[in-house]
């Protein structure tokens, strides 16, 4: 297993690709080589379906004989599997040696291998290999029970959201933002909405933060229940709060490494 901390069954959120041209890996040989490294490491891949917002965990299995196609594990959830085959593209997110890897797959087709369903997709033309330290996202260990207290998700004056307390689990966190999951409701936030007056509950700190929704998508739990995952960036984060978050990420990484 790779060093991606997805043993808790949580998918990793994609990063925004704006202004990241220098981190894109191109060239058929280089793309195949990096994908082979992910296969060898048995890295868990977070697959985000576009459109639709659904996601699931998978692994890359092997190449086709001509090495123009890559095979990956199908989702055990039949609904998600069908959506994957119908989706325009699959956004894949993982880590290798603590480096963020992100790429898109298209033309998904079901192909059985050794009696089990897999998804075959044409090789990506480029892969985002992000080494920037400030973009590293920590997958929050379940034992930490990181929470974000945020207002109720009811619209007020355009993109401002009305305040009522809602405690949501934090799935991952970086110096620039976090991802969290909330129950589905009649009124949901959309990309660009600001959620002000939130509080991040770190193990030893309570930090006031403001968030902006950058992406969102639904996820189906094993019991069939749907929840909404929000990818948010911090807005005007004070220096002291940024230092507290960086300190938490550093300490959590050391804890994870000590137990790996």
Phi and psi restraints in degrees (value plus and minus 20) as a CYANA .aco file:
   2 UNK   PHI     -97.8   -57.8
   2 UNK   PSI     159.4   199.4
   3 UNK   PHI    -104.1   -64.1
   3 UNK   PSI     -13.2    26.8
   4 UNK   PHI     -91.3   -51.3
   4 UNK   PSI     104.9   144.9
   5 UNK   PHI    -106.7   -66.7
   5 UNK   PSI      54.7    94.7
   6 UNK   PHI    -136.6   -96.6
   6 UNK   PSI       1.3    41.3
   7 UNK   PHI     -84.5   -44.5
   7 UNK   PSI     -39.2     0.8
   8 UNK   PHI    -101.1   -61.1
   8 UNK   PSI     -15.9    24.1
   9 UNK   PHI      59.5    99.5
   9 UNK   PSI      -6.2    33.8
  10 UNK   PHI    -116.7   -76.7
  10 UNK   PSI     118.9   158.9
  11 UNK   PHI    -102.7   -62.7
  11 UNK   PSI     130.2   170.2
  12 UNK   PHI    -107.5   -67.5
  12 UNK   PSI     122.4   162.4
  13 UNK   PHI    -101.6   -61.6
  13 UNK   PSI     123.4   163.4
  14 UNK   PHI     -92.7   -52.7
  14 UNK   PSI     137.9   177.9
  15 UNK   PHI    -119.6   -79.6
  15 UNK   PSI     133.3   173.3
  16 UNK   PHI     -88.5   -48.5
  16 UNK   PSI     113.7   153.7
  17 UNK   PHI    -115.8   -75.8
  17 UNK   PSI     -10.8    29.2
  18 UNK   PHI     -84.2   -44.2
  18 UNK   PSI     114.6   154.6
  19 UNK   PHI      40.3    80.3
  19 UNK   PSI      12.4    52.4
  20 UNK   PHI    -138.4   -98.4
  20 UNK   PSI       4.5    44.5
  21 UNK   PHI     -75.0   -35.0
  21 UNK   PSI     -58.4   -18.4
  22 UNK   PHI     -88.8   -48.8
  22 UNK   PSI     -32.3     7.7
  23 UNK   PHI    -121.6   -81.6
  23 UNK   PSI     -15.3    24.7
  24 UNK   PHI    -105.3   -65.3
  24 UNK   PSI     110.2   150.2
  25 UNK   PHI    -120.1   -80.1
  25 UNK   PSI     104.1   144.1
  26 UNK   PHI    -145.4  -105.4
  26 UNK   PSI     147.3   187.3
  27 UNK   PHI      83.1   123.1
  27 UNK   PSI     106.5   146.5
  28 UNK   PHI     -76.1   -36.1
  28 UNK   PSI     -65.2   -25.2
  29 UNK   PHI     -82.7   -42.7
  29 UNK   PSI     -65.2   -25.2
  30 UNK   PHI     -87.0   -47.0
  30 UNK   PSI     -59.8   -19.8
  31 UNK   PHI     -82.6   -42.6
  31 UNK   PSI     -66.4   -26.4
  32 UNK   PHI     -82.8   -42.8
  32 UNK   PSI     -60.5   -20.5
  33 UNK   PHI     -82.3   -42.3
  33 UNK   PSI     -63.9   -23.9
  34 UNK   PHI     -88.0   -48.0
  34 UNK   PSI     -59.8   -19.8
  35 UNK   PHI     -84.1   -44.1
  35 UNK   PSI     -56.8   -16.8
  36 UNK   PHI     -84.8   -44.8
  36 UNK   PSI     -57.0   -17.0
  37 UNK   PHI     -82.7   -42.7
  37 UNK   PSI     -58.7   -18.7
  38 UNK   PHI     -86.9   -46.9
  38 UNK   PSI     -56.9   -16.9
  39 UNK   PHI     -84.6   -44.6
  39 UNK   PSI     -67.8   -27.8
  40 UNK   PHI     -82.0   -42.0
  40 UNK   PSI     -56.5   -16.5
  41 UNK   PHI    -102.1   -62.1
  41 UNK   PSI     -25.7    14.3
  42 UNK   PHI      32.4    72.4
  42 UNK   PSI      23.2    63.2
  43 UNK   PHI     -86.3   -46.3
  43 UNK   PSI     115.5   155.5
  44 UNK   PHI     -93.2   -53.2
  44 UNK   PSI     111.4   151.4
  45 UNK   PHI    -132.4   -92.4
  45 UNK   PSI     108.5   148.5
  46 UNK   PHI    -106.8   -66.8
  46 UNK   PSI      98.4   138.4
  47 UNK   PHI    -123.4   -83.4
  47 UNK   PSI      98.9   138.9
  48 UNK   PHI    -129.9   -89.9
  48 UNK   PSI     102.5   142.5
  49 UNK   PHI    -106.0   -66.0
  49 UNK   PSI     111.1   151.1
  50 UNK   PHI    -147.6  -107.6
  50 UNK   PSI     102.7   142.7
  51 UNK   PHI     -98.9   -58.9
  51 UNK   PSI     157.1   197.1
  52 UNK   PHI     101.9   141.9
  52 UNK   PSI     -54.9   -14.9
  53 UNK   PHI      58.7    98.7
  53 UNK   PSI     -18.9    21.1
  54 UNK   PHI     -99.0   -59.0
  54 UNK   PSI     137.1   177.1
  55 UNK   PHI    -166.6  -126.6
  55 UNK   PSI     137.5   177.5
  56 UNK   PHI    -176.8  -136.8
  56 UNK   PSI     143.9   183.9
  57 UNK   PHI    -115.1   -75.1
  57 UNK   PSI     121.7   161.7
  58 UNK   PHI    -169.5  -129.5
  58 UNK   PSI     159.8   199.8
  59 UNK   PHI    -158.2  -118.2
  59 UNK   PSI     130.2   170.2
  60 UNK   PHI     -98.9   -58.9
  60 UNK   PSI     118.5   158.5
  61 UNK   PHI    -125.3   -85.3
  61 UNK   PSI     -75.3   -35.3
  62 UNK   PHI    -188.8  -148.8
  62 UNK   PSI     154.3   194.3
  63 UNK   PHI    -119.2   -79.2
  63 UNK   PSI     141.0   181.0
  64 UNK   PHI     -91.8   -51.8
  64 UNK   PSI     148.3   188.3
  65 UNK   PHI     -79.8   -39.8
  65 UNK   PSI     -56.8   -16.8
  66 UNK   PHI    -105.8   -65.8
  66 UNK   PSI     -20.8    19.2
  67 UNK   PHI      41.8    81.8
  67 UNK   PSI       2.2    42.2
  68 UNK   PHI    -115.3   -75.3
  68 UNK   PSI     -30.5     9.5
  69 UNK   PHI    -147.4  -107.4
  69 UNK   PSI     131.3   171.3
  70 UNK   PHI    -140.6  -100.6
  70 UNK   PSI     121.5   161.5
  71 UNK   PHI    -128.6   -88.6
  71 UNK   PSI     119.2   159.2
  72 UNK   PHI    -155.2  -115.2
  72 UNK   PSI     135.3   175.3
  73 UNK   PHI     -79.4   -39.4
  73 UNK   PSI     117.7   157.7
  74 UNK   PHI    -100.2   -60.2
  74 UNK   PSI     135.3   175.3
  75 UNK   PHI     -89.3   -49.3
  75 UNK   PSI     117.9   157.9
  76 UNK   PHI     -89.3   -49.3
  76 UNK   PSI     -35.6     4.4
  77 UNK   PHI    -103.2   -63.2
  77 UNK   PSI      95.7   135.7
  78 UNK   PHI     -80.8   -40.8
  78 UNK   PSI     -57.7   -17.7
  79 UNK   PHI     -83.3   -43.3
  79 UNK   PSI     -67.4   -27.4
  80 UNK   PHI     -85.4   -45.4
  80 UNK   PSI     -59.1   -19.1
  81 UNK   PHI     -79.8   -39.8
  81 UNK   PSI     -64.6   -24.6
  82 UNK   PHI     -85.5   -45.5
  82 UNK   PSI     -60.8   -20.8
  83 UNK   PHI     -82.9   -42.9
  83 UNK   PSI     -57.3   -17.3
  84 UNK   PHI     -82.5   -42.5
  84 UNK   PSI     -61.6   -21.6
  85 UNK   PHI     -88.9   -48.9
  85 UNK   PSI     -47.1    -7.1
  86 UNK   PHI    -111.5   -71.5
  86 UNK   PSI     -32.9     7.1
  87 UNK   PHI     -90.8   -50.8
  87 UNK   PSI     133.1   173.1
  88 UNK   PHI     -88.3   -48.3
  88 UNK   PSI     -57.9   -17.9
  89 UNK   PHI    -178.8  -138.8
  89 UNK   PSI     140.5   180.5
  90 UNK   PHI    -139.6   -99.6
  90 UNK   PSI     100.4   140.4
  91 UNK   PHI    -110.2   -70.2
  91 UNK   PSI      99.0   139.0
  92 UNK   PHI    -126.2   -86.2
  92 UNK   PSI     111.9   151.9
  93 UNK   PHI    -151.8  -111.8
  93 UNK   PSI     112.9   152.9
  94 UNK   PHI    -177.5  -137.5
  94 UNK   PSI    -193.8  -153.8
  95 UNK   PHI    -155.3  -115.3
  95 UNK   PSI     128.4   168.4
  96 UNK   PHI    -160.6  -120.6
  96 UNK   PSI      98.2   138.2
  97 UNK   PHI      34.6    74.6
  97 UNK   PSI      20.5    60.5
  98 UNK   PHI      43.7    83.7
  98 UNK   PSI       3.2    43.2
  99 UNK   PHI    -131.1   -91.1
  99 UNK   PSI     108.4   148.4
 100 UNK   PHI     -88.4   -48.4
 100 UNK   PSI     110.2   150.2
 101 UNK   PHI    -140.5  -100.5
 101 UNK   PSI     111.9   151.9
 102 UNK   PHI    -166.9  -126.9
 102 UNK   PSI     114.8   154.8
 103 UNK   PHI    -177.3  -137.3
 103 UNK   PSI     146.1   186.1
 104 UNK   PHI    -132.7   -92.7
 104 UNK   PSI     119.6   159.6
 105 UNK   PHI    -138.0   -98.0
 105 UNK   PSI     123.1   163.1
 106 UNK   PHI    -152.6  -112.6
 106 UNK   PSI     151.7   191.7
 107 UNK   PHI      42.1    82.1
 107 UNK   PSI      20.4    60.4
 108 UNK   PHI     -84.2   -44.2
 108 UNK   PSI     109.1   149.1
 109 UNK   PHI    -155.5  -115.5
 109 UNK   PSI     118.2   158.2
 110 UNK   PHI     -95.5   -55.5
 110 UNK   PSI     108.1   148.1
 111 UNK   PHI    -156.2  -116.2
 111 UNK   PSI     102.4   142.4
 112 UNK   PHI     -96.9   -56.9
 112 UNK   PSI     116.6   156.6
 113 UNK   PHI    -149.6  -109.6
 113 UNK   PSI     101.9   141.9
 114 UNK   PHI      33.5    73.5
 114 UNK   PSI      17.9    57.9
 115 UNK   PHI      62.4   102.4
 115 UNK   PSI     -16.9    23.1
 116 UNK   PHI    -140.6  -100.6
 116 UNK   PSI     128.6   168.6
 117 UNK   PHI     -93.1   -53.1
 117 UNK   PSI     118.2   158.2
 118 UNK   PHI    -152.3  -112.3
 118 UNK   PSI     148.5   188.5
 119 UNK   PHI    -133.6   -93.6
 119 UNK   PSI     104.5   144.5
 120 UNK   PHI    -119.4   -79.4
 120 UNK   PSI     115.1   155.1
 121 UNK   PHI    -160.0  -120.0
 121 UNK   PSI     129.4   169.4
 122 UNK   PHI     -87.8   -47.8
 122 UNK   PSI     128.1   168.1
 123 UNK   PHI     -79.2   -39.2
 123 UNK   PSI     121.1   161.1
 124 UNK   PHI     -87.4   -47.4
 124 UNK   PSI     130.1   170.1
 125 UNK   PHI     -99.8   -59.8
 125 UNK   PSI     -42.8    -2.8
 126 UNK   PHI    -171.5  -131.5
 126 UNK   PSI     136.1   176.1
 127 UNK   PHI    -153.4  -113.4
 127 UNK   PSI     112.9   152.9
 128 UNK   PHI    -102.8   -62.8
 128 UNK   PSI      99.7   139.7
 129 UNK   PHI    -139.1   -99.1
 129 UNK   PSI      74.2   114.2
 130 UNK   PHI    -118.7   -78.7
 130 UNK   PSI      93.4   133.4
 131 UNK   PHI    -124.3   -84.3
 131 UNK   PSI     -21.2    18.8
 132 UNK   PHI     -83.2   -43.2
 132 UNK   PSI     109.7   149.7
 133 UNK   PHI     -83.7   -43.7
 133 UNK   PSI     -58.2   -18.2
 134 UNK   PHI     -92.9   -52.9
 134 UNK   PSI     -30.3     9.7
 135 UNK   PHI    -116.8   -76.8
 135 UNK   PSI     -25.8    14.2
 136 UNK   PHI     -85.6   -45.6
 136 UNK   PSI     110.7   150.7
 137 UNK   PHI    -129.8   -89.8
 137 UNK   PSI     107.2   147.2
 138 UNK   PHI    -106.2   -66.2
 138 UNK   PSI     104.0   144.0
 139 UNK   PHI     -95.8   -55.8
 139 UNK   PSI      94.1   134.1
 140 UNK   PHI     -88.7   -48.7
 140 UNK   PSI     103.6   143.6
 141 UNK   PHI     -80.9   -40.9
 141 UNK   PSI     121.4   161.4
 142 UNK   PHI     -78.6   -38.6
 142 UNK   PSI     -52.8   -12.8
 143 UNK   PHI     -84.0   -44.0
 143 UNK   PSI     -41.2    -1.2
 144 UNK   PHI     -99.9   -59.9
 144 UNK   PSI     -44.8    -4.8
 145 UNK   PHI      28.9    68.9
 145 UNK   PSI      28.2    68.2
 146 UNK   PHI     -85.8   -45.8
 146 UNK   PSI     112.6   152.6
 147 UNK   PHI    -148.1  -108.1
 147 UNK   PSI     133.0   173.0
 148 UNK   PHI    -145.2  -105.2
 148 UNK   PSI     102.9   142.9
 149 UNK   PHI    -112.7   -72.7
 149 UNK   PSI      98.5   138.5
 150 UNK   PHI    -154.3  -114.3
 150 UNK   PSI     142.9   182.9
 151 UNK   PHI     -85.1   -45.1
 151 UNK   PSI     141.7   181.7
 152 UNK   PHI     -83.3   -43.3
 152 UNK   PSI     132.3   172.3
 153 UNK   PHI    -112.9   -72.9
 153 UNK   PSI      48.6    88.6
 154 UNK   PHI    -142.3  -102.3
 154 UNK   PSI     112.8   152.8
 155 UNK   PHI     -90.2   -50.2
 155 UNK   PSI     125.2   165.2
 156 UNK   PHI    -174.1  -134.1
 156 UNK   PSI     102.6   142.6
 157 UNK   PHI      33.6    73.6
 157 UNK   PSI      43.1    83.1
 158 UNK   PHI      56.1    96.1
 158 UNK   PSI    -132.9   -92.9
 159 UNK   PHI    -115.8   -75.8
 159 UNK   PSI     -15.9    24.1
 160 UNK   PHI    -108.9   -68.9
 160 UNK   PSI     118.7   158.7
 161 UNK   PHI    -127.8   -87.8
 161 UNK   PSI     119.8   159.8
 162 UNK   PHI     -92.1   -52.1
 162 UNK   PSI     124.0   164.0
 163 UNK   PHI    -108.9   -68.9
 163 UNK   PSI     103.1   143.1
 164 UNK   PHI    -173.3  -133.3
 164 UNK   PSI     124.3   164.3
 165 UNK   PHI     -91.1   -51.1
 165 UNK   PSI     110.7   150.7
 166 UNK   PHI    -163.2  -123.2
 166 UNK   PSI     103.6   143.6
 167 UNK   PHI    -118.7   -78.7
 167 UNK   PSI      98.7   138.7
 168 UNK   PHI    -139.8   -99.8
 168 UNK   PSI     119.6   159.6
 169 UNK   PHI     -89.2   -49.2
 169 UNK   PSI     118.4   158.4
 170 UNK   PHI    -111.0   -71.0
 170 UNK   PSI     105.7   145.7
 171 UNK   PHI    -110.5   -70.5
 171 UNK   PSI     -64.1   -24.1
 172 UNK   PHI    -167.6  -127.6
 172 UNK   PSI     142.9   182.9
 173 UNK   PHI    -170.7  -130.7
 173 UNK   PSI     125.2   165.2
 174 UNK   PHI    -158.6  -118.6
 174 UNK   PSI    -198.9  -158.9
 175 UNK   PHI     -86.5   -46.5
 175 UNK   PSI     -39.4     0.6
 176 UNK   PHI    -123.1   -83.1
 176 UNK   PSI     -33.9     6.1
 177 UNK   PHI     154.5   194.5
 177 UNK   PSI    -186.2  -146.2
 178 UNK   PHI    -174.2  -134.2
 178 UNK   PSI     145.1   185.1
 179 UNK   PHI    -139.2   -99.2
 179 UNK   PSI     121.9   161.9
 180 UNK   PHI    -162.6  -122.6
 180 UNK   PSI     146.2   186.2
 181 UNK   PHI    -144.8  -104.8
 181 UNK   PSI     117.7   157.7
 182 UNK   PHI    -152.9  -112.9
 182 UNK   PSI     136.1   176.1
 183 UNK   PHI     -87.2   -47.2
 183 UNK   PSI     129.9   169.9
 184 UNK   PHI     -88.4   -48.4
 184 UNK   PSI     123.1   163.1
 185 UNK   PHI    -163.2  -123.2
 185 UNK   PSI     154.4   194.4
 186 UNK   PHI     -83.4   -43.4
 186 UNK   PSI     -55.9   -15.9
 187 UNK   PHI    -135.6   -95.6
 187 UNK   PSI      98.6   138.6
 188 UNK   PHI    -137.8   -97.8
 188 UNK   PSI     130.8   170.8
 189 UNK   PHI     -91.5   -51.5
 189 UNK   PSI     135.9   175.9
 190 UNK   PHI    -143.1  -103.1
 190 UNK   PSI     148.2   188.2
 191 UNK   PHI     -78.0   -38.0
 191 UNK   PSI     109.6   149.6
 192 UNK   PHI      81.8   121.8
 192 UNK   PSI     -37.4     2.6
 193 UNK   PHI     -85.4   -45.4
 193 UNK   PSI     121.5   161.5
 194 UNK   PHI    -124.1   -84.1
 194 UNK   PSI     115.8   155.8
 195 UNK   PHI    -138.5   -98.5
 195 UNK   PSI      79.5   119.5
 196 UNK   PHI    -115.3   -75.3
 196 UNK   PSI     139.4   179.4
 197 UNK   PHI      55.3    95.3
 197 UNK   PSI       7.9    47.9
 198 UNK   PHI    -104.3   -64.3
 198 UNK   PSI     145.4   185.4
 199 UNK   PHI    -155.8  -115.8
 199 UNK   PSI     108.2   148.2
 200 UNK   PHI    -116.4   -76.4
 200 UNK   PSI     101.7   141.7
 201 UNK   PHI    -115.9   -75.9
 201 UNK   PSI      73.2   113.2
 202 UNK   PHI     -99.7   -59.7
 202 UNK   PSI     145.9   185.9
 203 UNK   PHI     -72.5   -32.5
 203 UNK   PSI     -56.7   -16.7
 204 UNK   PHI    -146.8  -106.8
 204 UNK   PSI      -7.7    32.3
 205 UNK   PHI    -163.5  -123.5
 205 UNK   PSI     132.2   172.2
 206 UNK   PHI    -142.7  -102.7
 206 UNK   PSI      95.2   135.2
 207 UNK   PHI    -136.6   -96.6
 207 UNK   PSI     110.8   150.8
 208 UNK   PHI     -98.2   -58.2
 208 UNK   PSI     108.2   148.2
 209 UNK   PHI    -159.7  -119.7
 209 UNK   PSI     137.2   177.2
 210 UNK   PHI    -137.1   -97.1
 210 UNK   PSI     121.5   161.5
 211 UNK   PHI    -143.3  -103.3
 211 UNK   PSI     132.3   172.3
 212 UNK   PHI    -145.7  -105.7
 212 UNK   PSI     109.7   149.7
 213 UNK   PHI     -93.7   -53.7
 213 UNK   PSI     102.8   142.8
 214 UNK   PHI    -125.0   -85.0
 214 UNK   PSI     -49.8    -9.8
 215 UNK   PHI    -178.6  -138.6
 215 UNK   PSI     140.5   180.5
 216 UNK   PHI    -174.3  -134.3
 216 UNK   PSI     136.4   176.4
 217 UNK   PHI    -187.3  -147.3
 217 UNK   PSI     133.5   173.5
 218 UNK   PHI    -105.6   -65.6
 218 UNK   PSI     131.5   171.5
 219 UNK   PHI    -156.0  -116.0
 219 UNK   PSI     115.8   155.8
 220 UNK   PHI    -118.1   -78.1
 220 UNK   PSI     104.2   144.2
 221 UNK   PHI     -98.3   -58.3
 221 UNK   PSI     148.7   188.7
 222 UNK   PHI     -81.3   -41.3
 222 UNK   PSI     -45.4    -5.4
 223 UNK   PHI    -108.7   -68.7
 223 UNK   PSI     -13.7    26.3
 224 UNK   PHI      70.1   110.1
 224 UNK   PSI     -27.8    12.2
 225 UNK   PHI     -93.1   -53.1
 225 UNK   PSI     120.4   160.4
 226 UNK   PHI    -121.3   -81.3
 226 UNK   PSI     118.9   158.9
 227 UNK   PHI    -150.4  -110.4
 227 UNK   PSI     146.1   186.1
 228 UNK   PHI    -131.5   -91.5
 228 UNK   PSI     107.2   147.2
 229 UNK   PHI    -120.1   -80.1
 229 UNK   PSI     111.2   151.2
 230 UNK   PHI    -131.4   -91.4
 230 UNK   PSI     107.9   147.9
 231 UNK   PHI    -119.6   -79.6
 231 UNK   PSI      97.7   137.7
 232 UNK   PHI    -144.6  -104.6
 232 UNK   PSI     128.1   168.1
 233 UNK   PHI    -125.9   -85.9
 233 UNK   PSI     130.2   170.2
 234 UNK   PHI     -92.7   -52.7
 234 UNK   PSI     122.9   162.9
 235 UNK   PHI    -132.7   -92.7
 235 UNK   PSI     101.6   141.6
 236 UNK   PHI      28.5    68.5
 236 UNK   PSI      32.4    72.4
 237 UNK   PHI     -91.5   -51.5
 237 UNK   PSI     103.9   143.9
 238 UNK   PHI     -81.2   -41.2
 238 UNK   PSI     132.2   172.2
 239 UNK   PHI     -78.9   -38.9
 239 UNK   PSI     -62.8   -22.8
 240 UNK   PHI     -82.1   -42.1
 240 UNK   PSI     -62.7   -22.7
 241 UNK   PHI     -85.0   -45.0
 241 UNK   PSI     -60.3   -20.3
 242 UNK   PHI     -81.3   -41.3
 242 UNK   PSI     -60.9   -20.9
 243 UNK   PHI     -85.3   -45.3
 243 UNK   PSI     -59.5   -19.5
 244 UNK   PHI     -83.8   -43.8
 244 UNK   PSI     -60.1   -20.1
 245 UNK   PHI     -87.8   -47.8
 245 UNK   PSI     -64.0   -24.0
 246 UNK   PHI     -81.4   -41.4
 246 UNK   PSI     -59.8   -19.8
 247 UNK   PHI     -84.6   -44.6
 247 UNK   PSI     -61.3   -21.3
 248 UNK   PHI     -82.3   -42.3
 248 UNK   PSI     -65.9   -25.9
 249 UNK   PHI     -79.7   -39.7
 249 UNK   PSI     -63.7   -23.7
 250 UNK   PHI     -83.1   -43.1
 250 UNK   PSI     -66.4   -26.4
 251 UNK   PHI     -86.3   -46.3
 251 UNK   PSI     -58.4   -18.4
 252 UNK   PHI     -86.6   -46.6
 252 UNK   PSI     -59.6   -19.6
 253 UNK   PHI     -81.8   -41.8
 253 UNK   PSI     -62.3   -22.3
 254 UNK   PHI     -83.9   -43.9
 254 UNK   PSI     -59.6   -19.6
 255 UNK   PHI     -83.9   -43.9
 255 UNK   PSI     -64.3   -24.3
 256 UNK   PHI     -84.0   -44.0
 256 UNK   PSI     -64.2   -24.2
 257 UNK   PHI     -82.4   -42.4
 257 UNK   PSI     -58.2   -18.2
 258 UNK   PHI     -86.6   -46.6
 258 UNK   PSI     -44.2    -4.2
 259 UNK   PHI    -125.0   -85.0
 259 UNK   PSI     -17.4    22.6
